[in-house]
Amino acid sequence: MLLADVVEASRAVAATRSRRAKVDILAAALRTAAEPEGANVDLEFDLGSERLAIAIAFLCGEPRQGRIGVGWAAVSAIEGPEADQPELSLEAVDSRLATIAGTHGPGSGEVRAAALAELFAMATAAERVFLVRLLAGKLRQGALEARVAEAVARAADVDIEAVRRAWMLTGALGSVAVLARHGGSAALAGVALEVGRPVRPMLAVTSASVADAMTGEGPFRIEWKLDGARIQAHRNGDQVWLFTRNLNDVTHCLPSVVEVLQSLPVQSVILDGEVLGWGLEDRPERFQETMAEFSSLAPSNGVALRPFFFDILHLDGRDLLDQPLVDRIDALARIAPGRNVPGLSTSDAVAAQRFADDAMAQGLTDSVLQWQTDALLAREHSRSGITLKVRPELVVEIAVDGVQASSRYPGGVALRFARVKRYRDDKTAAEADSIDTVRALLAR
């Protein structure tokens, strides 16, 4: 399978707003990636699986190697003649990216840039555009992981929920696609939790009110949302693994959290939670302070990192994932008292609203508002009436309930129920989503 095939599939997906059409296009591309191309069936099984995993990574908008050590400026500045005809295979591109990502040491930047230029010289104009957006993390066409997961299910003729569960437990959609393609539903059903292997995080959705969220049979669980860094903690004996929400291993960055895990009265466990910076005044620090300490091996300025957990997925050889949340919370309270996120289990909507109101009263503090004002004024570029223009240096995380077309704004879209969640010191302005990302949400 050629890179051009994936490029064309990506183009076709971006050109339609139909969710079904997107999934059909992606499923066809995945079937092509997995098809044998030679007479050696055993060999082609491996090659087809490899191609399928690569195709999924590219269509999801991120190469299997993650960041390869070449920034946006270097990628977008590559010049030179283009290939007339598409000849790059998926395997060739993936192999070249693996080589670039594995280049380290003195002068490695120049070596990586030269290797990337060689790759681009073999690419057509359309392939170059795709590669630039892929490597810069800007491949946004409404065909990201959720749609690709649906395509995996359709291509292998298996239930989408089986794909989603296996994907959650393995954290690797490419591996799930290979299992589904060659083992079907039975192979997916055999996927289980594994201590030491990160699980894709379960994410929340919004409701208009607390009462609206309490539908179905109770009791329900309402908890504080701590403004920290998401962490997934695994322990087996004395061995501890700590993963971010992106499934990156950050065990070496958090020795104090490792000590907490090793102190728990368990043999094996998987916990989900947040790490917060804790200051001298015995209260959480701002998210910015937490992230600054998160990337440091030693606490500074009196800030220590403390883990708080809101879920337990495995305990001493027993998977708890399918147990009711209230039962999991009880198990968590037994093994980690004082480390669980404040919460309430109830079927009473009035009590739940009272708990939510109390939590909100302790949210955005005067000190955070003052920091926000000072940070924006320090980046002032110009003023026009009541409008303050600032240098694009801060990245803010905005939660929205959706987007809608709008002729009022130059971008042509408006955010529905937008609210500030946090400032992201862990991201640069170059990593912020573009207006194209917002526009792509219209198609979902």
RARATA-V376962 format. One record per residue. N is the residue number from 1. RES is the residue in one small letter. SS is DSSP state (h for helix, s for strand, l for the rest). BURIAL is I if it has 16 or more other C-alpha atoms within 10 Angstrom, else O. Layout:
n=N res=RES ss=SS burial=BURIAL
n=N res=RES ss=SS burial=BURIAL
This chain:
n=1 res=m ss=l burial=I
n=2 res=l ss=s burial=I
n=3 res=l ss=h burial=I
n=4 res=a ss=h burial=I
n=5 res=d ss=h burial=I
n=6 res=v ss=h burial=I
n=7 res=v ss=h burial=I
n=8 res=e ss=h burial=I
n=9 res=a ss=h burial=I
n=10 res=s ss=h burial=I
n=11 res=r ss=h burial=O
n=12 res=a ss=h burial=O
n=13 res=v ss=h burial=I
n=14 res=a ss=h burial=I
n=15 res=a ss=l burial=O
n=16 res=t ss=l burial=O
n=17 res=r ss=l burial=I
n=18 res=s ss=l burial=O
n=19 res=r ss=h burial=O
n=20 res=r ss=h burial=O
n=21 res=a ss=h burial=O
n=22 res=k ss=h burial=I
n=23 res=v ss=h burial=I
n=24 res=d ss=h burial=I
n=25 res=i ss=h burial=I
n=26 res=l ss=h burial=I
n=27 res=a ss=h burial=I
n=28 res=a ss=h burial=O
n=29 res=a ss=h burial=I
n=30 res=l ss=h burial=I
n=31 res=r ss=h burial=I
n=32 res=t ss=h burial=I
n=33 res=a ss=h burial=I
n=34 res=a ss=h burial=I
n=35 res=e ss=l burial=I
n=36 res=p ss=l burial=I
n=37 res=e ss=l burial=O
n=38 res=g ss=l burial=O
n=39 res=a ss=l burial=O
n=40 res=n ss=l burial=O
n=41 res=v ss=h burial=O
n=42 res=d ss=h burial=O
n=43 res=l ss=h burial=O
n=44 res=e ss=h burial=I
n=45 res=f ss=h burial=I
n=46 res=d ss=h burial=O
n=47 res=l ss=h burial=I
n=48 res=g ss=h burial=I
n=49 res=s ss=h burial=I
n=50 res=e ss=h burial=I
n=51 res=r ss=h burial=I
n=52 res=l ss=h burial=I
n=53 res=a ss=h burial=I
n=54 res=i ss=h burial=I
n=55 res=a ss=h burial=I
n=56 res=i ss=h burial=I
n=57 res=a ss=h burial=I
n=58 res=f ss=h burial=I
n=59 res=l ss=h burial=I
n=60 res=c ss=l burial=I
n=61 res=g ss=l burial=I
n=62 res=e ss=l burial=I
n=63 res=p ss=l burial=I
n=64 res=r ss=l burial=I
n=65 res=q ss=l burial=O
n=66 res=g ss=l burial=O
n=67 res=r ss=l burial=O
n=68 res=i ss=l burial=I
n=69 res=g ss=l burial=I
n=70 res=v ss=l burial=I
n=71 res=g ss=l burial=O
n=72 res=w ss=h burial=I
n=73 res=a ss=h burial=O
n=74 res=a ss=h burial=O
n=75 res=v ss=h burial=I
n=76 res=s ss=h burial=O
n=77 res=a ss=l burial=O
n=78 res=i ss=l burial=I
n=79 res=e ss=l burial=O
n=80 res=g ss=l burial=O
n=81 res=p ss=l burial=O
n=82 res=e ss=l burial=O
n=83 res=a ss=l burial=I
n=84 res=d ss=l burial=O
n=85 res=q ss=l burial=O
n=86 res=p ss=l burial=I
n=87 res=e ss=l burial=O
n=88 res=l ss=l burial=I
n=89 res=s ss=s burial=O
n=90 res=l ss=h burial=I
n=91 res=e ss=h burial=I
n=92 res=a ss=h burial=O
n=93 res=v ss=h burial=I
n=94 res=d ss=h burial=I
n=95 res=s ss=h burial=O
n=96 res=r ss=h burial=O
n=97 res=l ss=h burial=I
n=98 res=a ss=h burial=I
n=99 res=t ss=h burial=O
n=100 res=i ss=h burial=I
n=101 res=a ss=h burial=I
n=102 res=g ss=l burial=O
n=103 res=t ss=l burial=I
n=104 res=h ss=l burial=O
n=105 res=g ss=l burial=O
n=106 res=p ss=l burial=O
n=107 res=g ss=l burial=O
n=108 res=s ss=h burial=O
n=109 res=g ss=h burial=I
n=110 res=e ss=h burial=O
n=111 res=v ss=h burial=O
n=112 res=r ss=h burial=I
n=113 res=a ss=h burial=I
n=114 res=a ss=h burial=O
n=115 res=a ss=h burial=I
n=116 res=l ss=h burial=I
n=117 res=a ss=h burial=I
n=118 res=e ss=h burial=O
n=119 res=l ss=h burial=I
n=120 res=f ss=h burial=I
n=121 res=a ss=h burial=I
n=122 res=m ss=l burial=I
n=123 res=a ss=l burial=I
n=124 res=t ss=l burial=I
n=125 res=a ss=h burial=I
n=126 res=a ss=h burial=O
n=127 res=e ss=h burial=I
n=128 res=r ss=h burial=I
n=129 res=v ss=h burial=O
n=130 res=f ss=h burial=I
n=131 res=l ss=h burial=I
n=132 res=v ss=h burial=I
n=133 res=r ss=h burial=I
n=134 res=l ss=h burial=I
n=135 res=l ss=h burial=I
n=136 res=a ss=l burial=I
n=137 res=g ss=l burial=I
n=138 res=k ss=l burial=I
n=139 res=l ss=l burial=I
n=140 res=r ss=l burial=I
n=141 res=q ss=l burial=I
n=142 res=g ss=l burial=I
n=143 res=a ss=l burial=I
n=144 res=l ss=l burial=I
n=145 res=e ss=h burial=I
n=146 res=a ss=h burial=O
n=147 res=r ss=h burial=I
n=148 res=v ss=h burial=I
n=149 res=a ss=h burial=I
n=150 res=e ss=h burial=I
n=151 res=a ss=h burial=I
n=152 res=v ss=h burial=I
n=153 res=a ss=h burial=I
n=154 res=r ss=h burial=I
n=155 res=a ss=h burial=I
n=156 res=a ss=h burial=I
n=157 res=d ss=l burial=O
n=158 res=v ss=l burial=I
n=159 res=d ss=l burial=I
n=160 res=i ss=h burial=O
n=161 res=e ss=h burial=O
n=162 res=a ss=h burial=I
n=163 res=v ss=h burial=I
n=164 res=r ss=h burial=I
n=165 res=r ss=h burial=I
n=166 res=a ss=h burial=I
n=167 res=w ss=h burial=I
n=168 res=m ss=h burial=I
n=169 res=l ss=h burial=I
n=170 res=t ss=h burial=I
n=171 res=g ss=l burial=I
n=172 res=a ss=l burial=I
n=173 res=l ss=h burial=I
n=174 res=g ss=h burial=I
n=175 res=s ss=h burial=I
n=176 res=v ss=h burial=I
n=177 res=a ss=h burial=I
n=178 res=v ss=h burial=I
n=179 res=l ss=h burial=I
n=180 res=a ss=h burial=I
n=181 res=r ss=h burial=I
n=182 res=h ss=h burial=O
n=183 res=g ss=h burial=O
n=184 res=g ss=h burial=I
n=185 res=s ss=h burial=I
n=186 res=a ss=h burial=O
n=187 res=a ss=h burial=I
n=188 res=l ss=h burial=I
n=189 res=a ss=h burial=O
n=190 res=g ss=l burial=O
n=191 res=v ss=l burial=I
n=192 res=a ss=l burial=O
n=193 res=l ss=l burial=I
n=194 res=e ss=l burial=O
n=195 res=v ss=l burial=I
n=196 res=g ss=l burial=I
n=197 res=r ss=l burial=I
n=198 res=p ss=l burial=I
n=199 res=v ss=l burial=I
n=200 res=r ss=l burial=I
n=201 res=p ss=l burial=I
n=202 res=m ss=l burial=O
n=203 res=l ss=l burial=O
n=204 res=a ss=l burial=O
n=205 res=v ss=l burial=O
n=206 res=t ss=l burial=O
n=207 res=s ss=l burial=O
n=208 res=a ss=l burial=O
n=209 res=s ss=l burial=O
n=210 res=v ss=h burial=I
n=211 res=a ss=h burial=O
n=212 res=d ss=h burial=O
n=213 res=a ss=h burial=O
n=214 res=m ss=l burial=I
n=215 res=t ss=l burial=O
n=216 res=g ss=l burial=O
n=217 res=e ss=l burial=O
n=218 res=g ss=l burial=O
n=219 res=p ss=l burial=O
n=220 res=f ss=s burial=I
n=221 res=r ss=s burial=O
n=222 res=i ss=s burial=I
n=223 res=e ss=s burial=O
n=224 res=w ss=l burial=I
n=225 res=k ss=l burial=O
n=226 res=l ss=l burial=I
n=227 res=d ss=l burial=I
n=228 res=g ss=l burial=I
n=229 res=a ss=s burial=I
n=230 res=r ss=s burial=I
n=231 res=i ss=s burial=I
n=232 res=q ss=s burial=I
n=233 res=a ss=s burial=I
n=234 res=h ss=s burial=I
n=235 res=r ss=s burial=I
n=236 res=n ss=s burial=I
n=237 res=g ss=l burial=O
n=238 res=d ss=l burial=O
n=239 res=q ss=s burial=O
n=240 res=v ss=s burial=I
n=241 res=w ss=s burial=I
n=242 res=l ss=s burial=I
n=243 res=f ss=s burial=I
n=244 res=t ss=l burial=I
n=245 res=r ss=l burial=I
n=246 res=n ss=l burial=O
n=247 res=l ss=l burial=I
n=248 res=n ss=l burial=O
n=249 res=d ss=s burial=I
n=250 res=v ss=l burial=I
n=251 res=t ss=h burial=I
n=252 res=h ss=h burial=O
n=253 res=c ss=h burial=I
n=254 res=l ss=l burial=I
n=255 res=p ss=h burial=O
n=256 res=s ss=h burial=I
n=257 res=v ss=h burial=I
n=258 res=v ss=h burial=I
n=259 res=e ss=h burial=O
n=260 res=v ss=h burial=O
n=261 res=l ss=h burial=I
n=262 res=q ss=h burial=I
n=263 res=s ss=h burial=O
n=264 res=l ss=l burial=O
n=265 res=p ss=l burial=O
n=266 res=v ss=l burial=O
n=267 res=q ss=l burial=O
n=268 res=s ss=s burial=I
n=269 res=v ss=s burial=I
n=270 res=i ss=s burial=I
n=271 res=l ss=s burial=I
n=272 res=d ss=s burial=I
n=273 res=g ss=s burial=I
n=274 res=e ss=s burial=I
n=275 res=v ss=s burial=I
n=276 res=l ss=s burial=I
n=277 res=g ss=s burial=I
n=278 res=w ss=s burial=I
n=279 res=g ss=l burial=I
n=280 res=l ss=l burial=O
n=281 res=e ss=l burial=O
n=282 res=d ss=l burial=O
n=283 res=r ss=l burial=O
n=284 res=p ss=s burial=I
n=285 res=e ss=l burial=I
n=286 res=r ss=l burial=I
n=287 res=f ss=h burial=I
n=288 res=q ss=h burial=I
n=289 res=e ss=h burial=I
n=290 res=t ss=h burial=I
n=291 res=m ss=h burial=I
n=292 res=a ss=h burial=O
n=293 res=e ss=h burial=I
n=294 res=f ss=h burial=I
n=295 res=s ss=l burial=O
n=296 res=s ss=l burial=O
n=297 res=l ss=l burial=O
n=298 res=a ss=l burial=O
n=299 res=p ss=l burial=I
n=300 res=s ss=l burial=O
n=301 res=n ss=l burial=O
n=302 res=g ss=l burial=O
n=303 res=v ss=l burial=I
n=304 res=a ss=s burial=I
n=305 res=l ss=s burial=I
n=306 res=r ss=s burial=I
n=307 res=p ss=s burial=I
n=308 res=f ss=s burial=I
n=309 res=f ss=s burial=I
n=310 res=f ss=s burial=I
n=311 res=d ss=s burial=I
n=312 res=i ss=s burial=I
n=313 res=l ss=s burial=I
n=314 res=h ss=s burial=I
n=315 res=l ss=s burial=I
n=316 res=d ss=l burial=O
n=317 res=g ss=l burial=O
n=318 res=r ss=s burial=O
n=319 res=d ss=s burial=I
n=320 res=l ss=l burial=I
n=321 res=l ss=l burial=O
n=322 res=d ss=l burial=O
n=323 res=q ss=l burial=O
n=324 res=p ss=l burial=O
n=325 res=l ss=h burial=I
n=326 res=v ss=h burial=I
n=327 res=d ss=h burial=O
n=328 res=r ss=h burial=I
n=329 res=i ss=h burial=I
n=330 res=d ss=h burial=O
n=331 res=a ss=h burial=I
n=332 res=l ss=h burial=I
n=333 res=a ss=h burial=I
n=334 res=r ss=h burial=O
n=335 res=i ss=h burial=I
n=336 res=a ss=l burial=I
n=337 res=p ss=l burial=O
n=338 res=g ss=l burial=O
n=339 res=r ss=l burial=I
n=340 res=n ss=s burial=I
n=341 res=v ss=l burial=I
n=342 res=p ss=l burial=I
n=343 res=g ss=s burial=I
n=344 res=l ss=s burial=I
n=345 res=s ss=s burial=I
n=346 res=t ss=s burial=I
n=347 res=s ss=l burial=I
n=348 res=d ss=l burial=O
n=349 res=a ss=h burial=O
n=350 res=v ss=h burial=O
n=351 res=a ss=h burial=O
n=352 res=a ss=h burial=I
n=353 res=q ss=h burial=O
n=354 res=r ss=h burial=O
n=355 res=f ss=h burial=I
n=356 res=a ss=h burial=I
n=357 res=d ss=h burial=O
n=358 res=d ss=h burial=O
n=359 res=a ss=h burial=O
n=360 res=m ss=h burial=O
n=361 res=a ss=h burial=O
n=362 res=q ss=l burial=O
n=363 res=g ss=l burial=O
n=364 res=l ss=l burial=O
n=365 res=t ss=l burial=O
n=366 res=d ss=h burial=O
n=367 res=s ss=h burial=O
n=368 res=v ss=h burial=O
n=369 res=l ss=h burial=O
n=370 res=q ss=h burial=O
n=371 res=w ss=h burial=O
n=372 res=q ss=h burial=O
n=373 res=t ss=h burial=O
n=374 res=d ss=h burial=O
n=375 res=a ss=h burial=O
n=376 res=l ss=h burial=I
n=377 res=l ss=h burial=O
n=378 res=a ss=l burial=O
n=379 res=r ss=l burial=O
n=380 res=e ss=s burial=O
n=381 res=h ss=s burial=O
n=382 res=s ss=s burial=O
n=383 res=r ss=s burial=O
n=384 res=s ss=s burial=O
n=385 res=g ss=l burial=O
n=386 res=i ss=l burial=O
n=387 res=t ss=s burial=O
n=388 res=l ss=s burial=O
n=389 res=k ss=s burial=O
n=390 res=v ss=s burial=I
n=391 res=r ss=l burial=O
n=392 res=p ss=l burial=O
n=393 res=e ss=l burial=O
n=394 res=l ss=l burial=I
n=395 res=v ss=l burial=I
n=396 res=v ss=s burial=O
n=397 res=e ss=s burial=O
n=398 res=i ss=s burial=O
n=399 res=a ss=s burial=O
n=400 res=v ss=l burial=O
n=401 res=d ss=l burial=O
n=402 res=g ss=s burial=O
n=403 res=v ss=s burial=I
n=404 res=q ss=s burial=O
n=405 res=a ss=s burial=O
n=406 res=s ss=l burial=O
n=407 res=s ss=l burial=O
n=408 res=r ss=l burial=O
n=409 res=y ss=l burial=O
n=410 res=p ss=l burial=O
n=411 res=g ss=l burial=O
n=412 res=g ss=l burial=O
n=413 res=v ss=s burial=I
n=414 res=a ss=s burial=I
n=415 res=l ss=s burial=I
n=416 res=r ss=s burial=O
n=417 res=f ss=l burial=O
n=418 res=a ss=l burial=O
n=419 res=r ss=s burial=O
n=420 res=v ss=s burial=O
n=421 res=k ss=s burial=O
n=422 res=r ss=s burial=I
n=423 res=y ss=s burial=I
n=424 res=r ss=l burial=I
n=425 res=d ss=l burial=I
n=426 res=d ss=l burial=O
n=427 res=k ss=l burial=O
n=428 res=t ss=l burial=O
n=429 res=a ss=h burial=O
n=430 res=a ss=h burial=I
n=431 res=e ss=h burial=O
n=432 res=a ss=l burial=I
n=433 res=d ss=l burial=O
n=434 res=s ss=l burial=O
n=435 res=i ss=h burial=O
n=436 res=d ss=h burial=O
n=437 res=t ss=h burial=O
n=438 res=v ss=h burial=I
n=439 res=r ss=h burial=I
n=440 res=a ss=h burial=I
n=441 res=l ss=h burial=I
n=442 res=l ss=h burial=O
n=443 res=a ss=h burial=I
n=444 res=r ss=l burial=O
